[in-house]
Amino acid sequence: MREPKDTDFLIDLEGVGKFRFARRTFNDRIKIRGEIAVMSRDFGDDLDTVAEVTVLAVYKTLVVACPKGWEDLGGVDLVDRPEVEEQAWQLFMKLQDAESRFRQDRDEARQKDGQGDVAVDPVLVSPKVSPTAK
């Protein structure tokens, strides 16, 4: 697991506990893609496997702290703990939701008074002023 930072955030998974995750960096994105490539290379276009590999890669890369028994998500025995598979998906979806909220909050913060896009309203230039008018 990685070192904690001030930008980390918590996700509470009902029935499991609180997880601490790092905000995704450019390096994290590359690490996640590398993990996905390595772990799924022999599975071709099996989308289910690629999806499961994505959950593991994101978790492995971004988790900072987790409840006992979740330190090695890929090593969980699903025969003994079958509920973990569904819980991992729930956690992944909560993580995706949190990251979406961060982007939305960032975009809203950037558009304060006097900022943002200008509505497109083409202004016609009088032929007297336009150099291309005949």
Disulfide bonds with the S-S distance in Angstrom:
none
